[in-house]
Amino acid sequence: MESRISGRTGVLALIGSPVGHSGSPAMYNYSFKRLGLDYVYVAFDVQKEQVAAAVDAVRTFGLRGCNVTMPCKTEIVTYMDALSPAARMCGAVNTVVNDDGRLTGHMTDGEGFVNNLRDHGIDVAGRRVVIAGSGGAATAIQVQCALDGVRELVIFNRTVEKAEQTAERIRAEVPSCTVRVHDIADTDTLTREIRGCEIFINGTSVGMAPEDGETVVKDTGAFYPGLVVADIVYHPKETRLLREARAAGCTCVGGKGMLLWQGVSAFRLYTGQEMPVEEVKARFFGD
């Protein structure tokens, strides 16, 4: 890689903490080299209290932009010059684009999830969707589903008040989308709503290793053949939720593709070009 870095090479970065485990540098740098783009992608460990200084550095050093991970996604919003609709509705940013010192914050997590569904032949437009969770990833998915034309969105969360805040923002910005909120502890209602929906999404960390024996759906009678069940958890690749849904005849989608497709969206924002998706998928997201 060093042989292609010059005084004109554009710099992109990942900021957050921890970042040492991230696969983003390899994915982006492979794509830059494959397309002959004069960019390099690096990772910087940045704590929440260092976000202001990091944003100043983006401007000072003329970085083309940066991806943002925890714990910086909400903190960085304050320092943006503009926000995309998804970022504004989520109150969080995971992608910053620098246009001559003007910083625009985007949120591509939800777009990545929806495009992963699309990659599996599933379109959310006009659908009735039930989602468990209202954390950062779940909120991004809820917002993007509404922006992409979901007819009805039913949110289940431990803290109903928190989920209701997102619901209110969606109702205000996307009035065509009906949004309802329930307590996730109400298992009877969860079962009934899943049986009446077309897509069920686990937007929580339940089922993630080492607690991979857990599931948000306690009653497998909620599942029916043809229901789409999607999980944001990608370790393990097939969660208990997906195993039980598959056994009931559901169409199942794992969480790993969301990582790829949110990167695809960010890559397009940075470069104006398309990431070589199939090559990246085979090289970095294969079994």
N, C-alpha and C positions, 0 to 999 in steps of 0.2 A: 504493500500500500504506500510506503514511503516514497517510492519512485514517482508516484503520480501527484504528490503534494507540492504545490508551488506557492509563491507569494499571492497568487490570485485565487487559491482554493477557498471555496465557501465552507463555512463551519456550521454544523448543526449539533445539537446536544440533547441529552436527556438530563433533567435535573430532578432531584428528590433524594430520599434516603430510606433504605439502602438501594444502591443501583448496581453494585458489583456483579449481581447474578443476572442482570438483564441481557436478553438476547437481541435487543434493538440495535446496538452498534453493528453486530454481524449482519443482520438483515438489511439495514440501510446501506452499509458500505458495500455489500455484495451487489445491491441494486444499482448504486452509483457507478461502480466499476463496469457492471454488465451493460449499462446504457451510455457509458462514456461521459458521465456528468462529473464536473470538477467540484465535488463536495467531499467532505469527510465528516463522520458522525462520531462523537465521543460522549462519555458519561461523566457527570460531576455529582458528587455527593453533597447535597444541599439540604440543610435543615430549614424548618418553617421560619425561624427567626432570621434566616439569611436570604430570604426570597427577594427583599428590596434590593440588596446588593447584587444578587444574581441578575435581576432585571436590568439594573444599571450596566452590568457587564455585557449583557446581550446587546445593548445599544452602543456602549463604548467600543467593544471589539467588533461590532458589525456582524454578529452572528445572523444567519439567515432565519433562524428560529430555534425553537426547542420543544421537545416533548416534556410533559410535566407529570410526575407520579407523586404518590403520597410521600410526605404529608403536606405537599405544597399546592395541591389543586385548587383549594378554595382561597388560600392566602393570596395567590398570584392575581386573582381577579381584580383586586384593588388597583393594580399597577398597569392595567391594560388601557389602551386608547380607544379600543372598540371591542365588542363581543359579538360573536355569531348568535343567531337566535337560540340554538341549543345551549351554548355556554351561558347565555343570559338566563334562560329558564332553569338551568341546573344550578346556577351560582357557583360554577366550577369550570376550570380550564385544564385541558390535557395537551393542547397544542398551541404554540405561540408562533405567529408568522411576523417577521420583521420586514416591513416595506420602508426602507430609508428612514428608520428611526420610529416609524409609527407601528405600534404593536397591536395586533389583533388576536384575541383569544378565541379558540375554538374548542369544542368538545366532540371528539370523534369516537368515544367509547360506544355510545348508543348506535351510531352509524355503523360501527364495526360489527355490532351484534346483529343488526337488521340485515346488513350485507352478507353476513355469514349464513343467516337463514335463506337469503336469496340464492346464495351459492349452492344451497341444498334444494332449490326449487320451490321455496316457500316465500310468498309475498304477504306482508302484514296488512296491506291496504284493504279496508272494508271488513277486517276480521274483528272478532271478539276475543280479547286477550286477558288472561289472568296472570298476574305476576306476584311472586312472593318476595318481599324485601323492599326497603326504601333507603338503602345506603347509597354510596356514590355511584357504583356501577348500575344498580337497579334504577336509580333516578335518571341516569343518562339514557337507559333503555326505555323507560316510560316516556320521557320527553321525545325521543326520536320516533317511537312508535306513533305518538300523537301527530308529530310533524309529517310522518309518512302515511297518514290516512287511516289509522286504526279507528274502527267504528265505536268500540266500547272498550274501556280499560278498567279492570277491577284489581285493586291493589290490596294485598294482605301484608300487614306488618305488625311487629310487637308493639310499637309505639304508633298508635293511630294518629295522634296529633302531628307527628312528623310526616307521615304519608299524606295527610290532608293538606299540608303546606304545598307539597308538590302538585297534588290534585288541583288546588286552587290556581296555581300558576298555569297549569295546562288548560283549565276551563277558561281562564282569561285570554290566553293566547291562541288556543285552538278550540273554539266553541263547538265545532262540529264533532268533537270527540267527547263522548259521555264518560265520566270518571266516577267510580265509586270506591270507597275505602272500607275495609273490614279488619278486625283484630285477627291475627294469624292463629291465635289460640282457639278460635271458634272453628274447630275441625269439621263440624257438620256443614257449616256454611262454605268452607273451603272446598269440601267434597262436592257439594251441590253446584258451586260456581264453576269448578273445573269440568264437571260433566256437561255444563251448558256453554262451554267456550270452545274455540277452535285451536287456540294456542295457549299452552301453559308454560310459564318461564320461572325457573328458580333463579332469583337474583340475589340470593343469600350465599353465605359460605358454608351452609349446612351440607355435609357430604364430602367436604374436602379432607384429604388425608392429613393427619392420621385418624380423623374421625369419619372414615369413609363408610362406616356402617349406619350412618344417620341419614334421614331424609325428611324433608318438610311435609311430605304427603304421607300421613299415617294410615290412610284408608286407600288401598289399591283399587277399591271399587270406584274410585274417581276416574280411573283411566278407561278409555274405550278405543276400539280400533279406529284409526284415522286421526285421532287427536295428535297434534304436534306437541311434543314435550322437549323443551330446550333448557340447558343448564349452563350457567356461567362458570361453574367449577370445571377445571381441566386436569386436576390431579387428585384422584385417578381419572384416567381418560373416560371410563364409564362408571358413573356414580351409581349408588344403589337406586336413586330415583330413576335413572335411565334404564337400568337393568329391569326394574319392575314395570316400567312403562312399556319397554320393548316386549316383555313377556305378555302384556295385555294387548299387543297389536298396534301400539302407538308408533308414530314416526319420531325418531329421537335425534337430537342434535347436541353434540358436546360443546364445551366452552373454548377449546383451543383456537378454533377458527376466528373467534372474536378478536384475539390478539393480532392475528394476521391482518384482518380487514380494517381495524382501526388504524393500523400502520399504513395500509394502502391509501386511506383517506388523507392522512397526514402527509404522506409522500407527494400526493397530488397537490396539496396546498403549498408545499415547499417548492416544488420543481415545475409544476404545470404538466408533468408527464405521469404516465401510468407505471407503477411498479411492475416488474415482470412476475406477476402473481403466481402463475403455475410453477415457475422455476423456484421461487422463494418457498412456496408451499411444499414442494418436493424436498428441497434442501434443508429447510429449517423446521417444518411442521409435520414431517412424515412420522410413521410409527418408529 
